[in-house]
Amino acid sequence: MKTTKLKIAAVLALVMVIGLSFTSLEKITVKGSDTMVILSQKWAEVYMQKNAGTTIQVTGGGSGVGIAALINGSTDIANSSRPMKAAEVDKLKQRYNTLGIEIPCAKDGLSVYLNKANGVSELTVRQIGDIFAGKITNWKQVGGVDAGIRLYGRESSSGTFVFFKDNVVKGDYSPSCQTLPGTAAIVNAVKKDKFAIGYGGAAYAEGVKDCKVKKDDKSPAYAPNAETIKSKQYPITRYLYMYLKSRPTGETKKFIDWILSPEGQKVIVSVGYYPVK
């Protein structure tokens, strides 16, 4: 009988230890912007190496998807490559009686991708907007060969889609613009199509060329790089954001503080984006 009791006590003790080990693990969920997925995964990887008791789960889906997940309570942090919309803030307020917390965590130069064989190398912001609005439809209209322009862009749940629409197109996209589920897919499409043009985060521009962009006809053209984005010479520059329902506490606060620290900001540069300051 004593042996049985000792065995039961040992099993209960083991269960308690296992239970304590599980409760001691901190889990942080991050969801949203596809532009920020590579960056957030790198942040998570480096942070978890230094903090063995913390698990950080990063998924994409688009800025709108991340903000919706924040509103419905299924993520701790929403990544977004655009500011929250007023309607989204209203939903957050209705559900949690809070306006949320906005944290700019990095800068990005929004690249305009061209096929390497395309003779056009620079465009004004207005020309790019007119191309994606369908007002300019032939490369000959902007100094290129006589060939139709094929457009590739992001899906409407993407923060990049919204930012580009509001700040470059300044209206509706052309119905001929093919929407693709992710920046990597756009880069791949432009890489294969001599007469294509696309847009997305600067970190994804592999196998294509970055179009140099001019603020207007009288301005010089700049390619997106650390210097031109920091100095705001490159015309299509934006902040990348993290959103939370309320002020972070515990391990989430430690993670965000680390992201904004010099060490966390160095990770940004290694991935191909740019520090906040």
PyRosetta script that sets phi, psi and omega in degrees:
from pyrosetta import init, pose_from_sequence

init()
pose = pose_from_sequence("MKTTKLKIAAVLALVMVIGLSFTSLEKITVKGSDTMVILSQKWAEVYMQKNAGTTIQVTGGGSGVGIAALINGSTDIANSSRPMKAAEVDKLKQRYNTLGIEIPCAKDGLSVYLNKANGVSELTVRQIGDIFAGKITNWKQVGGVDAGIRLYGRESSSGTFVFFKDNVVKGDYSPSCQTLPGTAAIVNAVKKDKFAIGYGGAAYAEGVKDCKVKKDDKSPAYAPNAETIKSKQYPITRYLYMYLKSRPTGETKKFIDWILSPEGQKVIVSVGYYPVK")
pose.set_psi(1, -43.5)
pose.set_omega(1, 179.8)
pose.set_phi(2, -61.7)
pose.set_psi(2, -39.7)
pose.set_omega(2, -180.0)
pose.set_phi(3, -62.3)
pose.set_psi(3, -42.7)
pose.set_omega(3, 178.9)
pose.set_phi(4, -62.5)
pose.set_psi(4, -45.1)
pose.set_omega(4, 179.6)
pose.set_phi(5, -62.3)
pose.set_psi(5, -40.4)
pose.set_omega(5, 179.4)
pose.set_phi(6, -64.2)
pose.set_psi(6, -40.0)
pose.set_omega(6, 179.3)
pose.set_phi(7, -64.3)
pose.set_psi(7, -43.0)
pose.set_omega(7, 179.3)
pose.set_phi(8, -63.4)
pose.set_psi(8, -42.4)
pose.set_omega(8, 178.8)
pose.set_phi(9, -62.2)
pose.set_psi(9, -40.3)
pose.set_omega(9, -179.9)
pose.set_phi(10, -65.1)
pose.set_psi(10, -41.5)
pose.set_omega(10, 178.6)
pose.set_phi(11, -64.0)
pose.set_psi(11, -43.9)
pose.set_omega(11, 179.3)
pose.set_phi(12, -62.3)
pose.set_psi(12, -40.3)
pose.set_omega(12, 178.9)
pose.set_phi(13, -63.6)
pose.set_psi(13, -40.7)
pose.set_omega(13, 179.2)
pose.set_phi(14, -64.5)
pose.set_psi(14, -42.6)
pose.set_omega(14, 178.1)
pose.set_phi(15, -60.3)
pose.set_psi(15, -42.1)
pose.set_omega(15, 179.5)
pose.set_phi(16, -63.5)
pose.set_psi(16, -41.6)
pose.set_omega(16, 179.2)
pose.set_phi(17, -63.7)
pose.set_psi(17, -44.7)
pose.set_omega(17, 179.0)
pose.set_phi(18, -62.2)
pose.set_psi(18, -43.0)
pose.set_omega(18, 178.9)
pose.set_phi(19, -60.6)
pose.set_psi(19, -42.3)
pose.set_omega(19, 179.2)
pose.set_phi(20, -65.2)
pose.set_psi(20, -38.8)
pose.set_omega(20, -178.6)
pose.set_phi(21, -66.3)
pose.set_psi(21, -34.9)
pose.set_omega(21, 178.6)
pose.set_phi(22, -71.8)
pose.set_psi(22, -41.1)
pose.set_omega(22, -177.8)
pose.set_phi(23, -70.2)
pose.set_psi(23, -22.2)
pose.set_omega(23, -179.6)
pose.set_phi(24, -77.9)
pose.set_psi(24, -15.7)
pose.set_omega(24, 178.2)
pose.set_phi(25, -75.2)
pose.set_psi(25, 133.6)
pose.set_omega(25, 177.7)
pose.set_phi(26, -103.3)
pose.set_psi(26, 128.0)
pose.set_omega(26, 178.9)
pose.set_phi(27, -115.9)
pose.set_psi(27, 130.3)
pose.set_omega(27, 177.5)
pose.set_phi(28, -120.7)
pose.set_psi(28, 129.1)
pose.set_omega(28, 177.9)
pose.set_phi(29, -106.2)
pose.set_psi(29, 136.3)
pose.set_omega(29, -179.6)
pose.set_phi(30, -129.1)
pose.set_psi(30, 127.7)
pose.set_omega(30, -177.2)
pose.set_phi(31, -143.4)
pose.set_psi(31, 146.6)
pose.set_omega(31, 173.3)
pose.set_phi(32, 142.5)
pose.set_psi(32, -127.6)
pose.set_omega(32, -170.3)
pose.set_phi(33, -44.5)
pose.set_psi(33, 123.7)
pose.set_omega(33, 174.3)
pose.set_phi(34, -68.2)
pose.set_psi(34, -31.3)
pose.set_omega(34, 176.5)
pose.set_phi(35, -57.6)
pose.set_psi(35, -35.4)
pose.set_omega(35, -173.8)
pose.set_phi(36, -94.0)
pose.set_psi(36, -1.2)
pose.set_omega(36, -174.6)
pose.set_phi(37, -60.2)
pose.set_psi(37, -49.3)
pose.set_omega(37, -178.4)
pose.set_phi(38, -60.1)
pose.set_psi(38, -44.0)
pose.set_omega(38, -180.0)
pose.set_phi(39, -63.9)
pose.set_psi(39, -48.0)
pose.set_omega(39, -177.9)
pose.set_phi(40, -65.8)
pose.set_psi(40, -36.6)
pose.set_omega(40, 177.8)
pose.set_phi(41, -64.8)
pose.set_psi(41, -38.6)
pose.set_omega(41, 178.1)
pose.set_phi(42, -67.8)
pose.set_psi(42, -43.5)
pose.set_omega(42, 175.2)
pose.set_phi(43, -56.3)
pose.set_psi(43, -47.7)
pose.set_omega(43, -178.0)
pose.set_phi(44, -62.2)
pose.set_psi(44, -44.0)
pose.set_omega(44, -178.7)
pose.set_phi(45, -60.4)
pose.set_psi(45, -49.3)
pose.set_omega(45, -178.2)
pose.set_phi(46, -66.4)
pose.set_psi(46, -42.2)
pose.set_omega(46, -177.9)
pose.set_phi(47, -65.6)
pose.set_psi(47, -42.2)
pose.set_omega(47, -178.6)
pose.set_phi(48, -67.2)
pose.set_psi(48, -30.8)
pose.set_omega(48, 176.2)
pose.set_phi(49, -63.7)
pose.set_psi(49, -32.5)
pose.set_omega(49, -178.6)
pose.set_phi(50, -91.6)
pose.set_psi(50, -14.7)
pose.set_omega(50, -177.0)
pose.set_phi(51, -134.6)
pose.set_psi(51, 83.4)
pose.set_omega(51, -171.5)
pose.set_phi(52, -61.3)
pose.set_psi(52, -23.5)
pose.set_omega(52, -178.1)
pose.set_phi(53, -86.4)
pose.set_psi(53, 5.6)
pose.set_omega(53, -176.3)
pose.set_phi(54, -116.0)
pose.set_psi(54, 133.4)
pose.set_omega(54, 174.0)
pose.set_phi(55, -113.1)
pose.set_psi(55, 128.5)
pose.set_omega(55, 178.8)
pose.set_phi(56, -120.7)
pose.set_psi(56, 121.0)
pose.set_omega(56, -179.0)
pose.set_phi(57, -105.5)
pose.set_psi(57, 120.5)
pose.set_omega(57, -177.4)
pose.set_phi(58, -115.6)
pose.set_psi(58, 127.0)
pose.set_omega(58, 174.2)
pose.set_phi(59, -135.5)
pose.set_psi(59, 157.2)
pose.set_omega(59, -179.8)
pose.set_phi(60, -98.4)
pose.set_psi(60, -136.4)
pose.set_omega(60, -180.0)
pose.set_phi(61, 115.9)
pose.set_psi(61, -16.4)
pose.set_omega(61, -179.0)
pose.set_phi(62, 112.0)
pose.set_psi(62, 154.0)
pose.set_omega(62, -178.4)
pose.set_phi(63, -59.0)
pose.set_psi(63, -44.3)
pose.set_omega(63, -179.4)
pose.set_phi(64, -62.1)
pose.set_psi(64, -37.9)
pose.set_omega(64, 178.6)
pose.set_phi(65, -66.0)
pose.set_psi(65, -41.9)
pose.set_omega(65, 179.1)
pose.set_phi(66, -64.3)
pose.set_psi(66, -42.8)
pose.set_omega(66, -179.9)
pose.set_phi(67, -67.8)
pose.set_psi(67, -38.1)
pose.set_omega(67, 176.2)
pose.set_phi(68, -62.1)
pose.set_psi(68, -38.3)
pose.set_omega(68, 178.7)
pose.set_phi(69, -67.1)
pose.set_psi(69, -35.4)
pose.set_omega(69, 176.7)
pose.set_phi(70, -64.6)
pose.set_psi(70, -43.2)
pose.set_omega(70, -178.9)
pose.set_phi(71, -65.3)
pose.set_psi(71, -39.3)
pose.set_omega(71, -178.7)
pose.set_phi(72, -88.4)
pose.set_psi(72, 2.2)
pose.set_omega(72, 172.4)
pose.set_phi(73, 83.8)
pose.set_psi(73, 16.4)
pose.set_omega(73, -177.3)
pose.set_phi(74, -100.0)
pose.set_psi(74, 6.3)
pose.set_omega(74, 172.7)
pose.set_phi(75, -145.0)
pose.set_psi(75, 151.4)
pose.set_omega(75, 177.3)
pose.set_phi(76, -82.5)
pose.set_psi(76, -39.4)
pose.set_omega(76, -177.6)
pose.set_phi(77, -128.0)
pose.set_psi(77, 132.6)
pose.set_omega(77, 173.5)
pose.set_phi(78, -105.6)
pose.set_psi(78, 121.7)
pose.set_omega(78, 174.2)
pose.set_phi(79, -85.5)
pose.set_psi(79, 137.7)
pose.set_omega(79, -179.8)
pose.set_phi(80, -147.3)
pose.set_psi(80, 135.5)
pose.set_omega(80, 176.8)
pose.set_phi(81, -95.2)
pose.set_psi(81, 15.0)
pose.set_omega(81, 175.0)
pose.set_phi(82, -145.8)
pose.set_psi(82, 158.3)
pose.set_omega(82, 174.3)
pose.set_phi(83, -66.6)
pose.set_psi(83, 153.1)
pose.set_omega(83, 175.2)
pose.set_phi(84, -62.1)
pose.set_psi(84, 144.2)
pose.set_omega(84, 177.1)
pose.set_phi(85, -80.4)
pose.set_psi(85, 156.6)
pose.set_omega(85, 179.9)
pose.set_phi(86, -57.9)
pose.set_psi(86, -39.3)
pose.set_omega(86, -179.5)
pose.set_phi(87, -64.7)
pose.set_psi(87, -35.3)
pose.set_omega(87, 178.6)
pose.set_phi(88, -69.8)
pose.set_psi(88, -40.6)
pose.set_omega(88, 177.1)
pose.set_phi(89, -62.8)
pose.set_psi(89, -40.2)
pose.set_omega(89, 178.4)
pose.set_phi(90, -61.2)
pose.set_psi(90, -42.0)
pose.set_omega(90, 179.3)
pose.set_phi(91, -64.4)
pose.set_psi(91, -40.4)
pose.set_omega(91, 178.4)
pose.set_phi(92, -62.8)
pose.set_psi(92, -41.7)
pose.set_omega(92, -179.8)
pose.set_phi(93, -66.4)
pose.set_psi(93, -41.4)
pose.set_omega(93, 180.0)
pose.set_phi(94, -63.1)
pose.set_psi(94, -36.7)
pose.set_omega(94, -175.3)
pose.set_phi(95, -85.9)
pose.set_psi(95, -38.7)
pose.set_omega(95, -172.6)
pose.set_phi(96, -121.2)
pose.set_psi(96, -0.6)
pose.set_omega(96, -177.0)
pose.set_phi(97, 56.5)
pose.set_psi(97, 43.0)
pose.set_omega(97, 178.2)
pose.set_phi(98, -144.8)
pose.set_psi(98, 151.5)
pose.set_omega(98, 177.6)
pose.set_phi(99, -91.1)
pose.set_psi(99, -1.9)
pose.set_omega(99, -179.7)
pose.set_phi(100, 83.2)
pose.set_psi(100, 170.7)
pose.set_omega(100, 179.6)
pose.set_phi(101, -121.1)
pose.set_psi(101, 126.0)
pose.set_omega(101, 178.8)
pose.set_phi(102, -104.9)
pose.set_psi(102, 126.5)
pose.set_omega(102, -179.4)
pose.set_phi(103, -125.9)
pose.set_psi(103, 103.5)
pose.set_omega(103, 171.5)
pose.set_phi(104, -65.3)
pose.set_psi(104, 125.6)
pose.set_omega(104, -173.6)
pose.set_phi(105, -121.9)
pose.set_psi(105, -11.0)
pose.set_omega(105, 179.3)
pose.set_phi(106, -165.5)
pose.set_psi(106, 167.7)
pose.set_omega(106, 173.3)
pose.set_phi(107, -117.2)
pose.set_psi(107, 150.8)
pose.set_omega(107, -179.7)
pose.set_phi(108, -139.2)
pose.set_psi(108, 137.0)
pose.set_omega(108, 169.8)
pose.set_phi(109, -93.3)
pose.set_psi(109, 119.2)
pose.set_omega(109, -178.6)
pose.set_phi(110, -78.1)
pose.set_psi(110, 110.1)
pose.set_omega(110, -176.0)
pose.set_phi(111, -79.4)
pose.set_psi(111, 149.0)
pose.set_omega(111, 169.2)
pose.set_phi(112, -108.6)
pose.set_psi(112, 116.3)
pose.set_omega(112, -172.9)
pose.set_phi(113, -91.6)
pose.set_psi(113, 135.1)
pose.set_omega(113, 174.0)
pose.set_phi(114, -126.2)
pose.set_psi(114, 151.6)
pose.set_omega(114, 173.2)
pose.set_phi(115, -66.4)
pose.set_psi(115, 142.3)
pose.set_omega(115, -176.8)
pose.set_phi(116, -61.9)
pose.set_psi(116, -23.8)
pose.set_omega(116, 180.0)
pose.set_phi(117, -85.0)
pose.set_psi(117, -5.7)
pose.set_omega(117, -179.7)
pose.set_phi(118, -73.8)
pose.set_psi(118, 129.4)
pose.set_omega(118, -179.1)
pose.set_phi(119, -72.3)
pose.set_psi(119, -17.5)
pose.set_omega(119, 177.8)
pose.set_phi(120, -79.0)
pose.set_psi(120, 132.4)
pose.set_omega(120, -178.1)
pose.set_phi(121, -124.0)
pose.set_psi(121, -15.9)
pose.set_omega(121, -179.9)
pose.set_phi(122, -146.1)
pose.set_psi(122, 148.1)
pose.set_omega(122, -179.5)
pose.set_phi(123, -145.9)
pose.set_psi(123, 156.1)
pose.set_omega(123, 172.7)
pose.set_phi(124, -82.7)
pose.set_psi(124, 161.8)
pose.set_omega(124, 176.6)
pose.set_phi(125, -57.8)
pose.set_psi(125, -40.7)
pose.set_omega(125, -179.1)
pose.set_phi(126, -65.1)
pose.set_psi(126, -41.7)
pose.set_omega(126, 178.7)
pose.set_phi(127, -61.6)
pose.set_psi(127, -42.5)
pose.set_omega(127, 178.8)
pose.set_phi(128, -62.2)
pose.set_psi(128, -44.2)
pose.set_omega(128, 178.0)
pose.set_phi(129, -61.1)
pose.set_psi(129, -43.3)
pose.set_omega(129, -180.0)
pose.set_phi(130, -66.9)
pose.set_psi(130, -33.3)
pose.set_omega(130, 177.1)
pose.set_phi(131, -64.0)
pose.set_psi(131, -48.1)
pose.set_omega(131, -177.0)
pose.set_phi(132, -76.8)
pose.set_psi(132, -16.3)
pose.set_omega(132, 174.6)
pose.set_phi(133, -85.8)
pose.set_psi(133, -10.6)
pose.set_omega(133, -179.5)
pose.set_phi(134, 87.2)
pose.set_psi(134, 12.1)
pose.set_omega(134, 178.3)
pose.set_phi(135, -82.8)
pose.set_psi(135, -29.9)
pose.set_omega(135, 172.7)
pose.set_phi(136, -112.5)
pose.set_psi(136, 121.4)
pose.set_omega(136, -172.5)
pose.set_phi(137, -121.4)
pose.set_psi(137, -5.9)
pose.set_omega(137, -177.0)
pose.set_phi(138, -130.5)
pose.set_psi(138, 137.4)
pose.set_omega(138, -179.5)
pose.set_phi(139, -60.8)
pose.set_psi(139, -25.1)
pose.set_omega(139, 179.4)
pose.set_phi(140, -61.1)
pose.set_psi(140, -28.9)
pose.set_omega(140, -179.0)
pose.set_phi(141, -69.4)
pose.set_psi(141, -16.7)
pose.set_omega(141, -180.0)
pose.set_phi(142, -123.3)
pose.set_psi(142, 27.4)
pose.set_omega(142, 174.2)
pose.set_phi(143, 92.0)
pose.set_psi(143, 8.8)
pose.set_omega(143, -179.8)
pose.set_phi(144, -102.0)
pose.set_psi(144, -162.0)
pose.set_omega(144, 179.9)
pose.set_phi(145, -78.4)
pose.set_psi(145, 167.7)
pose.set_omega(145, 178.9)
pose.set_phi(146, -80.0)
pose.set_psi(146, 88.9)
pose.set_omega(146, -179.4)
pose.set_phi(147, -154.9)
pose.set_psi(147, 145.1)
pose.set_omega(147, 179.9)
pose.set_phi(148, -66.6)
pose.set_psi(148, 146.4)
pose.set_omega(148, 179.2)
pose.set_phi(149, -90.9)
pose.set_psi(149, 129.9)
pose.set_omega(149, 176.7)
pose.set_phi(150, -106.6)
pose.set_psi(150, 128.6)
pose.set_omega(150, -172.1)
pose.set_phi(151, -104.3)
pose.set_psi(151, 136.2)
pose.set_omega(151, 175.0)
pose.set_phi(152, -130.0)
pose.set_psi(152, 131.0)
pose.set_omega(152, -178.4)
pose.set_phi(153, -145.1)
pose.set_psi(153, -179.7)
pose.set_omega(153, -178.0)
pose.set_phi(154, -87.0)
pose.set_psi(154, 164.2)
pose.set_omega(154, 177.0)
pose.set_phi(155, -76.0)
pose.set_psi(155, 161.9)
pose.set_omega(155, -170.4)
pose.set_phi(156, -67.3)
pose.set_psi(156, -17.5)
pose.set_omega(156, 177.6)
pose.set_phi(157, -78.3)
pose.set_psi(157, -7.4)
pose.set_omega(157, -176.9)
pose.set_phi(158, -82.0)
pose.set_psi(158, 136.4)
pose.set_omega(158, 174.7)
pose.set_phi(159, -65.6)
pose.set_psi(159, -32.1)
pose.set_omega(159, 177.9)
pose.set_phi(160, -65.0)
pose.set_psi(160, -41.1)
pose.set_omega(160, 175.6)
pose.set_phi(161, -56.2)
pose.set_psi(161, -48.2)
pose.set_omega(161, -177.2)
pose.set_phi(162, -67.4)
pose.set_psi(162, -46.1)
pose.set_omega(162, -178.8)
pose.set_phi(163, -60.8)
pose.set_psi(163, -46.7)
pose.set_omega(163, -178.6)
pose.set_phi(164, -64.3)
pose.set_psi(164, -40.5)
pose.set_omega(164, 178.8)
pose.set_phi(165, -62.5)
pose.set_psi(165, -45.0)
pose.set_omega(165, -176.1)
pose.set_phi(166, -75.3)
pose.set_psi(166, -34.8)
pose.set_omega(166, -170.7)
pose.set_phi(167, -106.0)
pose.set_psi(167, -17.2)
pose.set_omega(167, -179.1)
pose.set_phi(168, -119.8)
pose.set_psi(168, -56.7)
pose.set_omega(168, -179.2)
pose.set_phi(169, -69.8)
pose.set_psi(169, -40.0)
pose.set_omega(169, 179.5)
pose.set_phi(170, 54.1)
pose.set_psi(170, 45.3)
pose.set_omega(170, -179.9)
pose.set_phi(171, 165.6)
pose.set_psi(171, -159.6)
pose.set_omega(171, -178.8)
pose.set_phi(172, -82.3)
pose.set_psi(172, 146.7)
pose.set_omega(172, 174.2)
pose.set_phi(173, -70.1)
pose.set_psi(173, 155.0)
pose.set_omega(173, 173.6)
pose.set_phi(174, -63.3)
pose.set_psi(174, 139.8)
pose.set_omega(174, 176.6)
pose.set_phi(175, -59.3)
pose.set_psi(175, -19.6)
pose.set_omega(175, -178.6)
pose.set_phi(176, -82.4)
pose.set_psi(176, -5.6)
pose.set_omega(176, -179.5)
pose.set_phi(177, -72.6)
pose.set_psi(177, 120.3)
pose.set_omega(177, 179.9)
pose.set_phi(178, -82.5)
pose.set_psi(178, 123.5)
pose.set_omega(178, 179.8)
pose.set_phi(179, -91.8)
pose.set_psi(179, 134.3)
pose.set_omega(179, -177.5)
pose.set_phi(180, -124.7)
pose.set_psi(180, 148.9)
pose.set_omega(180, -173.5)
pose.set_phi(181, -85.2)
pose.set_psi(181, 66.8)
pose.set_omega(181, 177.6)
pose.set_phi(182, 134.0)
pose.set_psi(182, 149.0)
pose.set_omega(182, -177.8)
pose.set_phi(183, -64.8)
pose.set_psi(183, -38.3)
pose.set_omega(183, -179.9)
pose.set_phi(184, -59.0)
pose.set_psi(184, -36.1)
pose.set_omega(184, 179.2)
pose.set_phi(185, -67.6)
pose.set_psi(185, -36.2)
pose.set_omega(185, 177.8)
pose.set_phi(186, -66.4)
pose.set_psi(186, -46.1)
pose.set_omega(186, 178.8)
pose.set_phi(187, -58.6)
pose.set_psi(187, -43.3)
pose.set_omega(187, -179.4)
pose.set_phi(188, -63.7)
pose.set_psi(188, -39.6)
pose.set_omega(188, 179.5)
pose.set_phi(189, -66.1)
pose.set_psi(189, -43.8)
pose.set_omega(189, -179.6)
pose.set_phi(190, -67.0)
pose.set_psi(190, -36.0)
pose.set_omega(190, 179.6)
pose.set_phi(191, -60.1)
pose.set_psi(191, -34.0)
pose.set_omega(191, -176.2)
pose.set_phi(192, -92.4)
pose.set_psi(192, -9.4)
pose.set_omega(192, -171.4)
pose.set_phi(193, -123.5)
pose.set_psi(193, 110.5)
pose.set_omega(193, -175.6)
pose.set_phi(194, -58.7)
pose.set_psi(194, -30.7)
pose.set_omega(194, -174.2)
pose.set_phi(195, -107.0)
pose.set_psi(195, 22.5)
pose.set_omega(195, -177.3)
pose.set_phi(196, -94.9)
pose.set_psi(196, 160.7)
pose.set_omega(196, 171.9)
pose.set_phi(197, -144.7)
pose.set_psi(197, 141.6)
pose.set_omega(197, 179.2)
pose.set_phi(198, -146.3)
pose.set_psi(198, -178.6)
pose.set_omega(198, 179.7)
pose.set_phi(199, -146.4)
pose.set_psi(199, 156.3)
pose.set_omega(199, 178.9)
pose.set_phi(200, 167.5)
pose.set_psi(200, -175.0)
pose.set_omega(200, -178.4)
pose.set_phi(201, -62.4)
pose.set_psi(201, 144.3)
pose.set_omega(201, -177.5)
pose.set_phi(202, -61.2)
pose.set_psi(202, -29.9)
pose.set_omega(202, -176.3)
pose.set_phi(203, -66.8)
pose.set_psi(203, -17.0)
pose.set_omega(203, -175.9)
pose.set_phi(204, -93.0)
pose.set_psi(204, -5.2)
pose.set_omega(204, -170.5)
pose.set_phi(205, -76.2)
pose.set_psi(205, 75.0)
pose.set_omega(205, 177.3)
pose.set_phi(206, -117.8)
pose.set_psi(206, 127.6)
pose.set_omega(206, 179.6)
pose.set_phi(207, 85.4)
pose.set_psi(207, 0.6)
pose.set_omega(207, 175.1)
pose.set_phi(208, -128.4)
pose.set_psi(208, 174.5)
pose.set_omega(208, 175.9)
pose.set_phi(209, -112.7)
pose.set_psi(209, 142.4)
pose.set_omega(209, 175.0)
pose.set_phi(210, -76.0)
pose.set_psi(210, 126.5)
pose.set_omega(210, 173.7)
pose.set_phi(211, -70.7)
pose.set_psi(211, 132.4)
pose.set_omega(211, 172.3)
pose.set_phi(212, -74.3)
pose.set_psi(212, 137.5)
pose.set_omega(212, -173.3)
pose.set_phi(213, -117.6)
pose.set_psi(213, 135.8)
pose.set_omega(213, 177.5)
pose.set_phi(214, -108.3)
pose.set_psi(214, 137.1)
pose.set_omega(214, 178.0)
pose.set_phi(215, -60.7)
pose.set_psi(215, -41.3)
pose.set_omega(215, 176.0)
pose.set_phi(216, -156.2)
pose.set_psi(216, -176.6)
pose.set_omega(216, -175.9)
pose.set_phi(217, -59.4)
pose.set_psi(217, -31.5)
pose.set_omega(217, -174.6)
pose.set_phi(218, -92.1)
pose.set_psi(218, -5.3)
pose.set_omega(218, -176.0)
pose.set_phi(219, -93.1)
pose.set_psi(219, 154.7)
pose.set_omega(219, 174.1)
pose.set_phi(220, -71.1)
pose.set_psi(220, 158.9)
pose.set_omega(220, 179.5)
pose.set_phi(221, -94.2)
pose.set_psi(221, 139.0)
pose.set_omega(221, -180.0)
pose.set_phi(222, -128.5)
pose.set_psi(222, 141.5)
pose.set_omega(222, 171.1)
pose.set_phi(223, -89.9)
pose.set_psi(223, 152.6)
pose.set_omega(223, 179.1)
pose.set_phi(224, -75.6)
pose.set_psi(224, 114.7)
pose.set_omega(224, 173.6)
pose.set_phi(225, -148.4)
pose.set_psi(225, 176.7)
pose.set_omega(225, -174.6)
pose.set_phi(226, -56.2)
pose.set_psi(226, -43.2)
pose.set_omega(226, -176.4)
pose.set_phi(227, -68.9)
pose.set_psi(227, -47.1)
pose.set_omega(227, -175.6)
pose.set_phi(228, -72.7)
pose.set_psi(228, -29.2)
pose.set_omega(228, 178.2)
pose.set_phi(229, -76.1)
pose.set_psi(229, -42.2)
pose.set_omega(229, 178.8)
pose.set_phi(230, -62.0)
pose.set_psi(230, -39.4)
pose.set_omega(230, -178.6)
pose.set_phi(231, -84.6)
pose.set_psi(231, -4.5)
pose.set_omega(231, -178.5)
pose.set_phi(232, 64.9)
pose.set_psi(232, 22.3)
pose.set_omega(232, 174.9)
pose.set_phi(233, -73.7)
pose.set_psi(233, -36.3)
pose.set_omega(233, 176.8)
pose.set_phi(234, -73.2)
pose.set_psi(234, 123.5)
pose.set_omega(234, -168.4)
pose.set_phi(235, -70.7)
pose.set_psi(235, -23.1)
pose.set_omega(235, -174.8)
pose.set_phi(236, -109.4)
pose.set_psi(236, 77.0)
pose.set_omega(236, -178.0)
pose.set_phi(237, -118.2)
pose.set_psi(237, 144.3)
pose.set_omega(237, -178.3)
pose.set_phi(238, -146.7)
pose.set_psi(238, 162.0)
pose.set_omega(238, 170.9)
pose.set_phi(239, -89.0)
pose.set_psi(239, 152.2)
pose.set_omega(239, 169.4)
pose.set_phi(240, -108.0)
pose.set_psi(240, 140.7)
pose.set_omega(240, -170.3)
pose.set_phi(241, -123.3)
pose.set_psi(241, 153.8)
pose.set_omega(241, 163.4)
pose.set_phi(242, -114.6)
pose.set_psi(242, 136.4)
pose.set_omega(242, 177.3)
pose.set_phi(243, -118.8)
pose.set_psi(243, 141.1)
pose.set_omega(243, 176.4)
pose.set_phi(244, -131.8)
pose.set_psi(244, 157.6)
pose.set_omega(244, 179.0)
pose.set_phi(245, -66.8)
pose.set_psi(245, -39.1)
pose.set_omega(245, -177.4)
pose.set_phi(246, -149.7)
pose.set_psi(246, 178.6)
pose.set_omega(246, -178.5)
pose.set_phi(247, -58.2)
pose.set_psi(247, 131.1)
pose.set_omega(247, -176.7)
pose.set_phi(248, -67.9)
pose.set_psi(248, 149.9)
pose.set_omega(248, 176.6)
pose.set_phi(249, -134.2)
pose.set_psi(249, 170.7)
pose.set_omega(249, 174.0)
pose.set_phi(250, 55.8)
pose.set_psi(250, -137.4)
pose.set_omega(250, -175.1)
pose.set_phi(251, -68.0)
pose.set_psi(251, -31.5)
pose.set_omega(251, 177.6)
pose.set_phi(252, -62.4)
pose.set_psi(252, -42.7)
pose.set_omega(252, 177.4)
pose.set_phi(253, -63.5)
pose.set_psi(253, -42.4)
pose.set_omega(253, 179.4)
pose.set_phi(254, -61.3)
pose.set_psi(254, -41.4)
pose.set_omega(254, -180.0)
pose.set_phi(255, -63.7)
pose.set_psi(255, -46.1)
pose.set_omega(255, -178.9)
pose.set_phi(256, -67.5)
pose.set_psi(256, -41.2)
pose.set_omega(256, 176.8)
pose.set_phi(257, -59.2)
pose.set_psi(257, -38.7)
pose.set_omega(257, 179.1)
pose.set_phi(258, -67.8)
pose.set_psi(258, -41.2)
pose.set_omega(258, 178.2)
pose.set_phi(259, -57.7)
pose.set_psi(259, -40.4)
pose.set_omega(259, -177.4)
pose.set_phi(260, -84.2)
pose.set_psi(260, -6.1)
pose.set_omega(260, 179.0)
pose.set_phi(261, -77.5)
pose.set_psi(261, 164.8)
pose.set_omega(261, 177.2)
pose.set_phi(262, -53.6)
pose.set_psi(262, -37.0)
pose.set_omega(262, -179.7)
pose.set_phi(263, -66.4)
pose.set_psi(263, -45.5)
pose.set_omega(263, 179.5)
pose.set_phi(264, -67.2)
pose.set_psi(264, -35.5)
pose.set_omega(264, 179.9)
pose.set_phi(265, -72.0)
pose.set_psi(265, -24.8)
pose.set_omega(265, 175.1)
pose.set_phi(266, -66.4)
pose.set_psi(266, -32.9)
pose.set_omega(266, 178.4)
pose.set_phi(267, -60.6)
pose.set_psi(267, -36.9)
pose.set_omega(267, -179.6)
pose.set_phi(268, -56.5)
pose.set_psi(268, -46.4)
pose.set_omega(268, -178.0)
pose.set_phi(269, -64.8)
pose.set_psi(269, -39.1)
pose.set_omega(269, -178.1)
pose.set_phi(270, -65.7)
pose.set_psi(270, -25.4)
pose.set_omega(270, -178.8)
pose.set_phi(271, -89.3)
pose.set_psi(271, -21.3)
pose.set_omega(271, 178.3)
pose.set_phi(272, 114.7)
pose.set_psi(272, 7.4)
pose.set_omega(272, 174.2)
pose.set_phi(273, -105.6)
pose.set_psi(273, -167.1)
pose.set_omega(273, -169.6)
pose.set_phi(274, -133.7)
pose.set_psi(274, 142.8)
pose.set_omega(274, -177.5)
pose.set_phi(275, -61.8)
pose.set_psi(275, 157.8)
pose.set_omega(275, -179.2)
pose.set_phi(276, -62.6)
pose.set_psi(276, -40.2)
pose.set_omega(276, -177.7)
pose.set_phi(277, -110.4)
pose.dump_pdb("model.pdb")
